[in-house]
Amino acid sequence: MLRIALSSVMVDDQARAHAFYVDVLGFELRRDIPFDGGRWLTVTASGAPDVELLLEPAGFEFARTYQRALREAGIPINAFAVEDVQRTFEALRARGVVFQSPPVQIAGQTIAVLDDTCGNWIQIYQDDGAV
């Protein structure tokens, strides 16, 4: 359902991030290695095991400030490609996922922005073929 488009996302709670990204969004756990007081925690999209998304702890003040500023501005920290935004939106909403708004078309794409429960807005998008 989702394809990882970028490689990392800062999270304020790795355990909650793991639960959300795996149990709700459907990513698969790839690595969970204790590292430097946290975990090297990565997930992959089904069918794309060579691309990993690091659920990186926002462990220092600059990271938390950056994450908070993006969230307050309503700016997604990451984007995931999907086949059908409307269908994905409906399926995730049925699972309790909170969205900023229903899907909208912008510049040749349909997008929706969801709350990852870990301090971030995440955009899902589909390319509508327009240039």
ChimeraX attribute file (.defattr): number of C-alpha atoms within 10 A of each C-alpha:
attribute: neighborCount
match mode: 1-to-1
recipient: residues
	/A:1	16
	/A:2	22
	/A:3	18
	/A:4	21
	/A:5	15
	/A:6	15
	/A:7	15
	/A:8	16
	/A:9	20
	/A:10	22
	/A:11	24
	/A:12	20
	/A:13	17
	/A:14	19
	/A:15	13
	/A:16	14
	/A:17	23
	/A:18	21
	/A:19	14
	/A:20	17
	/A:21	21
	/A:22	16
	/A:23	13
	/A:24	15
	/A:25	18
	/A:26	16
	/A:27	25
	/A:28	19
	/A:29	19
	/A:30	18
	/A:31	14
	/A:32	13
	/A:33	11
	/A:34	10
	/A:35	9
	/A:36	7
	/A:37	8
	/A:38	14
	/A:39	17
	/A:40	17
	/A:41	22
	/A:42	22
	/A:43	24
	/A:44	24
	/A:45	23
	/A:46	15
	/A:47	11
	/A:48	13
	/A:49	13
	/A:50	8
	/A:51	18
	/A:52	22
	/A:53	20
	/A:54	20
	/A:55	24
	/A:56	19
	/A:57	21
	/A:58	20
	/A:59	14
	/A:60	8
	/A:61	9
	/A:62	10
	/A:63	15
	/A:64	17
	/A:65	12
	/A:66	14
	/A:67	23
	/A:68	14
	/A:69	12
	/A:70	16
	/A:71	17
	/A:72	12
	/A:73	9
	/A:74	14
	/A:75	15
	/A:76	18
	/A:77	18
	/A:78	18
	/A:79	21
	/A:80	17
	/A:81	18
	/A:82	20
	/A:83	15
	/A:84	17
	/A:85	23
	/A:86	18
	/A:87	13
	/A:88	19
	/A:89	22
	/A:90	13
	/A:91	13
	/A:92	16
	/A:93	13
	/A:94	10
	/A:95	12
	/A:96	9
	/A:97	17
	/A:98	16
	/A:99	18
	/A:100	13
	/A:101	11
	/A:102	13
	/A:103	20
	/A:104	13
	/A:105	13
	/A:106	11
	/A:107	11
	/A:108	12
	/A:109	16
	/A:110	18
	/A:111	25
	/A:112	23
	/A:113	24
	/A:114	20
	/A:115	16
	/A:116	20
	/A:117	17
	/A:118	21
	/A:119	20
	/A:120	24
	/A:121	26
	/A:122	22
	/A:123	20
	/A:124	26
	/A:125	25
	/A:126	18
	/A:127	18
	/A:128	14
	/A:129	8
	/A:130	7
	/A:131	7
